Structure formats: C-alpha cells, structure tokens
C-alpha cells in the first residue's frame, strides 16, 4: 500500500489487481481468489486401468504365493502324476502315498486361484469385446461374480462325475479320476497364470491370449479323454463308450457353462 505523507490519498495495490492486465489472472485477482466457484478448472477423472487396480494386484501376488507353496509341499504328488500321465497304474496307488495329504491342504486355494484367474481374463475380454459399462461401479465385484461362475461350473461338474463314476466304476477308480482332474486343473492354472500377467501388465493382445487359452483348453481335454479311456475303459476294450462318457460329462457341461456365462455377462452389462 502506498501512503501519501500529507495524508490526502491512499492507493491500494489489491484494488488495482482487479482491473487492467491482472483482472483475468485467478492467482492475482482478489475477487477470484476468494471465490471457490471461479478458482481453478475441474480436471477429467482418471480412466480405470486394470494394472492400477490394487485388488487385481493382490490376487496375482497371492496366486504366485499359492503356486509356490503348493509345488514346494506337493512336489512329490505332481511328480508322480506327471510320471504316470501316459500309462496306467493301480487305482489305489494315488491314495497310498503321503504326498496326497500335502496336496489336499492346498487344493481349495488352487481351485480358488484358478477361478479368479479365469474371472480376470474373462473380464478383460468383456471390456474389450462386449462393453466397458457394467451395472456395478466396483470392477472387482464383476470379477468376483465371473469367478464364482467358473467355481460353480467346476464344482458342479466334479460332483456329477463323482456320482456317476462311483455308481458304475467303484470308489477306487472314482478317487483315482478325482486326483487326475485336480492335477490337470492345477496344471492349467499354472499355465494360464503368465498369460494373465501379460494381459494385465504388458498389454498382451486379446487375440494372442485367446489362442493361448484355446490351446490350453484343447490340451486339457485331450489329456482328460485319454485318462478317461485309460482308467475306465481300457481293460474292457471299450473305446466308443469313452466318447459317450466324454461328451456327456465333459463337453455338454462345458457348452452349458458357455451359455450360462453369456447370460450372466448380459445381465451384468449396462443395456442402453
């Protein structure tokens, strides 16, 4: 403030800021500084990114820990299953070793991780090919619902297979088949884990990811078909029954799950 020694005139610097060159400067103009409605410009909201989602990161880190501990404490079980993958062995050989007990402890966590990885990958596919707008603002809720759908598919299929196998083939072969299916599911989960990592953090194209998933699915089904024939039908020389069993308890549940998955996605997306 400038003050005349005679006391006749006082010039305020703040009064001059509201006029002239500084009148359009929000940092210097006092009338705009004290007005919250005119100070600053609202920025655009940040676009959601899967790689920046803390819950997705926690799931992927937890998946790595589960795979690490399961392979460490159940290495003997995986070694035996892989060793006897392409030839038959006694039905009670899988339950006579102590390696199964270590695998049992980690089996629920492995199945949960497997379903979560499939849920994340299917969610990424939905965002790119179907829609980015879902009825839930929290993206983790959508991932959880899709993962629950996969969990229901696996549990439902295994329960039906256990019932049918126990009725027609006995408890020993049923248990043998259960460990084979769990081993194949675990192997598939380990194989798709790096694919999901590449999708989330390295922008792997959906076309290449889909090719990898289809290859893993086909490999899984071929091994399932072969072990089905090896365990249940080889001794009787029945090969046609293997196709009937495989179509009824593998292909039809998979097709039914595909239709259910499409229906759930249509319910989750926002229909304009």
Rosetta blueprint (number, residue, H / E / L):
1 X L
2 X E
3 X E
4 X L
5 X L
6 X L
7 X L
8 X L
9 X L
10 X E
11 X E
12 X L
13 X H
14 X H
15 X H
16 X H
17 X H
18 X L
19 X L
20 X H
21 X H
22 X H
23 X H
24 X H
25 X L
26 X L
27 X L
28 X L
29 X L
30 X H
31 X H
32 X H
33 X H
34 X L
35 X L
36 X L
37 X L
38 X L
39 X L
40 X L
41 X L
42 X L
43 X L
44 X L
45 X L
46 X L
47 X L
48 X L
49 X L
50 X H
51 X H
52 X H
53 X L
54 X H
55 X H
56 X H
57 X H
58 X H
59 X H
60 X H
61 X H
62 X H
63 X H
64 X H
65 X H
66 X H
67 X H
68 X H
69 X H
70 X H
71 X H
72 X H
73 X H
74 X L
75 X H
76 X H
77 X H
78 X H
79 X H
80 X H
81 X H
82 X H
83 X H
84 X L
85 X L
86 X L
87 X L
88 X L
89 X L
90 X L
91 X L
92 X L
93 X L
94 X L
95 X L
96 X L
97 X L
98 X L
99 X H
100 X H
101 X H
102 X H
103 X H
104 X H
105 X H
106 X H
107 X H
108 X H
109 X H
110 X H
111 X H
112 X H
113 X H
114 X H
115 X H
116 X H
117 X H
118 X H
119 X H
120 X H
121 X H
122 X H
123 X H
124 X H
125 X H
126 X H
127 X H
128 X H
129 X H
130 X L
131 X L
132 X L
133 X L
134 X E
135 X L
136 X L
137 X L
138 X L
139 X H
140 X H
141 X H
142 X H
143 X H
144 X H
145 X H
146 X H
147 X H
148 X H
149 X H
150 X H
151 X H
152 X H
153 X H
154 X H
155 X H
156 X H
157 X H
158 X H
159 X H
160 X H
161 X H
162 X H
163 X H
164 X H
165 X H
166 X H
167 X H
168 X H
169 X H
170 X L
171 X H
172 X H
173 X H
174 X H
175 X H
176 X H
177 X H
178 X H
179 X H
180 X H
181 X H
182 X H
183 X H
184 X H
185 X H
186 X H
187 X H
188 X H
189 X H
190 X H
191 X H
192 X H
193 X H
194 X H
195 X H
196 X H
197 X H
198 X H
199 X H
200 X H
201 X H
202 X L
203 X L
204 X L
205 X L
206 X H
207 X H
208 X H
209 X H
210 X H
211 X H
212 X H
213 X H
214 X H
215 X H
216 X H
217 X H
218 X H
219 X H
220 X H
221 X H
222 X H
223 X H
224 X H
225 X H
226 X H
227 X H
228 X H
229 X H
230 X H
231 X H
232 X H
233 X H
234 X L
235 X L
236 X L
237 X L
238 X L
239 X L
240 X H
241 X H
242 X H
243 X H
244 X H
245 X H
246 X H
247 X H
248 X H
249 X H
250 X H
251 X H
252 X H
253 X H
254 X H
255 X H
256 X H
257 X H
258 X H
259 X H
260 X H
261 X H
262 X H
263 X H
264 X H
265 X H
266 X H
267 X H
268 X H
269 X E
270 X L
271 X L
272 X L
